Amino acid sequence: MTFRTIKTQKDHKAAMKVVDRLWNSKPGSPEAEQLEVLALLIEDYEKRHFPIAAPDPVEAIKFRMEQQGLTATDLAKVLGGRNRASEVLGRKRPLSIAMVKNLVRQWQIPAEALLAI
């Protein structure tokens, strides 16, 4: 099977059909190798045509709080006070480097999400 760069929506749709056919290929088989290459081509196309914006830092914090059942009091402990937590959640105070480090270490929020890079 010959692969080429996916350039159009039609190419993408055709590639997805091939993925469906190859999905349960035996690991290490030629079909599994084809699936892996095709997945990389599809990923490249989707990154170019359907980019995902970086999450907002406050939304990343709120998401983690919701996931873990954490409260504003828990956030205050991480950020160094109730006022700081309230100001960060209210978007009145940006995250400092120290706050980002604490959130990464204590809550395992990716730094990329907190720095919006």
C-alpha positions as CSV (number, residue, x, y, z in Angstrom):
1,M,0.0,0.0,0.0
2,T,1.3,3.5,-0.9
3,F,0.7,6.4,1.4
4,R,0.8,10.1,0.6
5,T,0.2,13.3,2.5
6,I,-3.4,13.9,3.3
7,K,-4.3,17.3,1.8
8,T,-8.1,17.4,1.4
9,Q,-11.2,16.4,3.4
10,K,-11.8,13.7,0.8
11,D,-8.3,12.3,1.4
12,H,-8.9,12.4,5.2
13,K,-12.2,10.6,4.8
14,A,-10.6,7.9,2.7
15,A,-7.8,7.5,5.2
16,M,-10.2,7.1,8.0
17,K,-11.9,4.3,6.1
18,V,-8.6,2.5,5.8
19,V,-8.0,3.0,9.5
20,D,-11.3,1.3,10.3
21,R,-10.3,-1.7,8.1
22,L,-6.8,-2.0,9.7
23,W,-7.9,-1.2,13.3
24,N,-7.7,-4.7,14.8
25,S,-4.4,-5.7,13.0
26,K,-2.1,-8.1,14.7
27,P,0.7,-6.1,16.4
28,G,3.9,-6.3,14.4
29,S,2.1,-7.3,11.2
30,P,2.5,-5.3,7.9
31,E,-1.1,-4.1,8.4
32,A,-0.2,-2.8,11.9
33,E,2.7,-1.0,10.4
34,Q,0.5,0.5,7.7
35,L,-2.0,1.6,10.5
36,E,0.8,3.3,12.4
37,V,2.0,5.3,9.3
38,L,-1.5,6.2,8.4
39,A,-2.3,7.4,11.9
40,L,0.7,9.7,11.7
41,L,-0.5,11.2,8.4
42,I,-4.0,11.7,9.8
43,E,-2.6,13.3,12.9
44,D,-0.5,15.7,10.8
45,Y,-3.6,16.7,8.7
46,E,-5.8,17.2,11.7
47,K,-3.2,19.3,13.5
48,R,-3.0,21.6,10.5
49,H,-6.8,21.8,9.7
50,F,-8.3,21.4,13.2
51,P,-5.9,23.1,15.6
52,I,-6.9,23.0,19.3
53,A,-6.3,26.2,21.2
54,A,-4.3,26.0,24.4
55,P,-6.6,25.8,27.4
56,D,-7.2,28.9,29.5
57,P,-5.2,28.7,32.8
58,V,-8.2,29.5,35.0
59,E,-10.3,26.9,33.1
60,A,-7.5,24.3,33.6
61,I,-7.6,25.0,37.3
62,K,-11.4,24.8,37.5
63,F,-11.3,21.6,35.5
64,R,-8.9,20.0,37.9
65,M,-10.9,21.2,40.9
66,E,-14.0,19.6,39.3
67,Q,-12.2,16.4,38.5
68,Q,-10.8,15.9,42.0
69,G,-13.7,17.4,44.0
70,L,-11.4,20.2,45.2
71,T,-12.7,23.5,46.7
72,A,-11.6,27.1,46.7
73,T,-10.2,26.4,50.2
74,D,-8.0,23.7,48.7
75,L,-6.9,26.1,46.0
76,A,-6.1,28.8,48.6
77,K,-3.7,26.3,50.3
78,V,-1.9,25.8,47.0
79,L,-1.8,29.5,46.0
80,G,-1.0,31.0,49.4
81,G,-4.2,32.4,50.6
82,R,-7.9,32.8,50.1
83,N,-7.6,36.2,48.5
84,R,-5.1,35.0,46.0
85,A,-7.3,32.0,45.1
86,S,-10.3,34.3,44.7
87,E,-8.4,36.8,42.6
88,V,-7.0,34.1,40.3
89,L,-10.4,32.5,39.8
90,G,-11.9,35.9,39.2
91,R,-9.2,36.7,36.7
92,K,-8.0,39.7,38.6
93,R,-4.6,38.3,39.4
94,P,-2.3,36.4,37.0
95,L,-0.6,33.2,38.1
96,S,2.9,33.8,39.4
97,I,5.7,31.4,38.7
98,A,5.5,30.1,42.3
99,M,1.8,29.5,41.9
100,V,2.3,27.6,38.6
101,K,5.0,25.5,40.3
102,N,2.8,24.7,43.2
103,L,-0.1,23.7,40.9
104,V,2.1,21.5,38.8
105,R,3.6,19.8,41.8
106,Q,0.6,19.4,44.0
107,W,-2.3,19.1,41.6
108,Q,-0.3,17.7,38.6
109,I,-1.8,20.3,36.2
110,P,0.5,20.5,33.1
111,A,2.6,23.6,33.1
112,E,1.6,24.2,29.5
113,A,-2.0,24.6,30.5
114,L,-1.2,27.1,33.2
115,L,1.2,29.1,31.1
116,A,-1.1,29.0,28.0
117,I,1.9,28.2,25.7
